[in-house]
Amino acid sequence: MTIAEVSRKYDISQDTLRYYERIGLIPRVRRNKSGIRDYSEEDCYWVYFSKCMRSAGLSIEALIEYVSLVQEGDGTMQERKKLLIEQRKLLKSRIEEMQATLDRLDGKIARYEERLLKVEQQCPVG
């Protein structure tokens, strides 16, 4: 796939794809004889994985480290697992914080609805 096709498929700008490759967030993409990036199915997996993890808030640094460890081979499996477990803990903590915020917002909205209902009940029907 070309960079334009991958960009459309995953809704990521071409500049972002180039940046991700340049910093090592995704492994180097093979190029054709003309020097144009030619994304394989595995390259697309890395794009999807990176987009998903970034959307969840995982740091670029952690993901670059993970990609680097994967490229080093099977000898890094324990390190990769440890890194993913740590990222999971951080994500779970952020989710809990977000849930607490959501609960607080729901409570505030409910109080406004109660107050508005009282105001509406006090208004004469016209």
FENMO-V816125 format. One line per field, one symbol per residue. psi: psi as a letter, one per 40 degrees, with the letter a starting at -180 (. if undefined). burial: + if it has 16 or more other C-alpha atoms within 10 Angstrom, else -. Layout:
# FENMO-V816125
psi = ???
burial = ???
This chain:
# FENMO-V816125
psi = iidddddddefhidddddddddeediihhiiadeehhghidddddddddddddddeeiidddddddddddddadeedddddddddddddddddddddddddddddddddddddddddddddehih.
burial = --+--++----+-+--++-+---++++-+-------+++---++-+++-++-+----+-+--++++++++---------+--++--+---+-----------------------------------
